[in-house]
């Protein structure tokens, strides 16, 4: 293939990859979580990742969990470290959360939420639990195996092979994706086996790429992990801001116990994945 042909092929792959990153989510957040998502989305896209969900919880004071993934659905510890280092200073500047919080970057997990049309297509034949915003044949909650997805974007329609059908009810449910309020895969032995096979294949590809790039022997397999941002009362170390940005930082509450050595986000002790298979920062 000549140089022009290689350039056209490269441009085509870049356009396709960008199209995958720009695929809109059909299920989005509200309130403070929506503000966090608005800030996180462009940062993740610029790094080559996709936002899955943002969740706020009262764990350790306030925890902001951001689920992200590569376009192929994978997300390892190194990816979490990259996202945390880039996103933490931006959140400090924009301040979508008006109080101290702990930042947690994670993969979607094995029993992942389904938020895009491509998520439902990738989940074909897997069992899921779905909740609708409006009733379908008198029901809002469904459980069954993900079937074919017809159409694109907000007009896409999913066929679900129901496992919760009662006598006299239709075994198949036809659901409009834009009317889904929540959808998540159900954790099962079959799903765990599939995820382990996919993770092994992904690790093999990563190792092959490192060999081709001449990775230094003896390099650590994973970076050190950190707890994200600290909970209220803890001394928060200043992250490194982007060039030209001068963020302001909140002061910790008086008379609170402070750690002897504050750590910047992403520089604490290593952690492993959760029991559900998700990787967390």
N, C-alpha and C positions, 0 to 999 in steps of 0.2 A: 504494500500500500504506500502511495506517495505521501509527501508532507501535507499537501492540501487535504487528502483523504483522512489522514490522522487528525488534523485539526478539526475537521467536520465531525468525526467520531467523538473527539474529546468534548467539543461544544455540545453535542447531542447528549452525552452522558451527564454533563454538568447541568443542562436544562432539565433532564429527567430527575436528577437528584434534588434540584431546587424545587421541582414540582411536588416531590414527596414531602419535603420539609414544609412546604406551604399548604399542604392539605388541611382544610379547616376542621376543627373539632365540632361535632354535633352536640356534645354534652359539655357545658361550661359551668363555671362557678358563679356565685353571686356575692355581693357584699365585699368584705375585706379580702377574701380569697380571690375575687375577680380582679381587685386592684393589684394583688401580687402577681397574678397570671399576666396582666397587662404589661407589667414591668419585665417579667421573666421571659415571655415569649420571644421577643426580638433578640435577647441575649443568647438564648438557647439555639435559635435558628442560625445566628451568626457563627456559632461553634459547630454546627452540623448536627444538632440534636432536635428532638421534638418534645414539646410539653405534653404530658399526659393529663395530670390532675394536680391541683393545689388543694391541700387540706390544712385546716387550722384545728388544733386540739389544745386541751388544758394540761397536756403532759409536760412536766418540768416547768411549770408556770404557763408559758405559751409556746407551743411548737408549731412552726410553719414547715409542713412537709411538701416538697416539690418532687413529683414523679416525672422522670424524663427518660428518654430512650433514643437510641440511634434509629435511623429510618428502617433498619431491618428488625427492630424490636428488641435488640440486645442492649445491655447497660451493665458494665462491670465497675469494680471499685475505682479503677483508674479514671473512668468516665465521670464518676461522682466527684472525684477530686478536682478534675478540670472544671466542671460546672460550678462547684462550690467556690473555687478561687476567683472565677470570673463574675459570678452572680452576687456574692456577698457584698462587695463594695458598691455595686449599683443599687442594691436594695437599701444600703445605708444612706445613699444620696437621695433616692426617691422617697424613702420612708412610707411605703404603702401601709405598714403596720405602725401605729402610733404609740407603741410601748415596747419594752424590751422583750425579746423572744429568742428562741433557739431555732436555728435554721437546720433543716434536715433534707439532704438530697438523696433520693433513692430511685431504684428501678421500679417499674410497675408491679413486680412480683409475679409469681406463677399464676395466682388467681387474680389476674390483672383486670382493671376496668377497661371497657371497650368504649372508645369515645370518637372514633373515626370510621368511615366506611371501610377503609383498609383493615382496621382491627377486626371487624366482623367477617370480612373475607378470609383473613388469616386464621380466624377461629372456627372455620368450617368443621362440622362434625364434633365439636367440643361442647360440653354442657355449660350452660350459662343461666344466670338468674337475671331477669329483666323487669324493670318497673316503668310503667308508662305515665305520662303526664295526664292523659285522658283515657277513659275506659275503652276497651276493645271487647265487644260482645259481653259487656257487663263486668269485665275484669281489668285490673290494673297491673297485677303481678303475674308473671309467667316464669316457668322453669322448663327447660328442654334443650335439645341439641340444635346448634346453629346450622341453618341450612343455607340455601342460595340467597345471594344479595343481587337484586336487579335494580338497575339505574345507578345514577351518580349523585353525589352531594346530598342536599337536603331532600331530594325527591326519591332517594333510594328506599327500597322496600325489602325487608327481611322475612324469610319464611322460617318459622321455628317449629321443630318437631317436638311437641309438648310431652313432658313426662308427668305433668300435674293435671292432665285432662280427666274430668270426672265422667261417669257414664252419661252418654247423651251429648257430651261436648265434642267439638271438633278437635281432632288430634293435631292438626296443623293450624298455626296462628300466623296471620300475615300482618306484620307490624311496620309502620312507617318510622324510619329511623329518626327523623326530626322530632317525633313525639315521645322518644325514649328519655326518661328522666335519669335513669341509672341502669347500667348493665355491667355485669362482672362474671368472669369465668368461675366455675365451681371447682374447688380443690378436690382432686381425686387421684388415685394411684396412676391411672392412665395419663393424666395431665402432668403429673410429676415425672413420669418416665419420658414423655415427649420433651419436656423442658430440659431434663438432664442430657438427652441426646443432642438437643439444639445447642446447649451450653458447651458440650464437648466438641462439637463441630466448630463452634465459634472460637474456642480456645486454640484448636488446631490451626485455624486460619490466621489467628493473631500471631501464633508462634512462627508460622511459615513466613508471614510478612516481616517479622523481626529478623529472621534468618536472612532474608533477601536484602534487608536494609543494613545488615552487618551489625546487629545488636551486640553490645559489649558483653563478653562472658562474665557470669557472676553478678549481673545486674539484678536488683531486687524485683521480684515478680509483681509486687503491688506497692504503691506508695503508702506512707503512714496516713492513718485516718484521723479525722478530727470531729468534734461534737457539733460543729457549726457555730452559731452564735449562742452566747450564754444566756441563761435564764435571768430573771430580775434579781438584782442584788449582787450579782457576780461582776467582777471587774472585766470589762470587755476590751481586748486588744484591738488596736486600729488596723484594719486591713489595708493593703496597698491599693490606693485608688487609681483609676485609669489616668493616663497623661492628660493634664489640663483640667482635671476635676478636683475640687477642694471640698470634700464632704465635711459635714458637721456630725459630731457624735454625741450620743446621750450620756449623761453622767450617771454613775451608779448611785443607788439609794444610800444615804448615810447609815452608819451603825450596822452595816451588813458584813458578814464574813466574806473575806476575799482570798482567793487562792494565792499561794506564795509566788507562783510563776504563771502569769496569764499567757495563754496561747492564742495565736492568730488562728482564724477558721481554717481547718484543714491541716493542722500541725500537731494534733494530739496523738493518743495511742491508737494502734490499729484495731479495727473491728471487722467482724465477719458478717456474712449475709444473715437475714432473718430466717426463721423456720419455714416461712412461706416461699422462700427462694429469692426474695428481693434483696438487692444490695443497697446498703444505707450508708450515708455520710453522717 
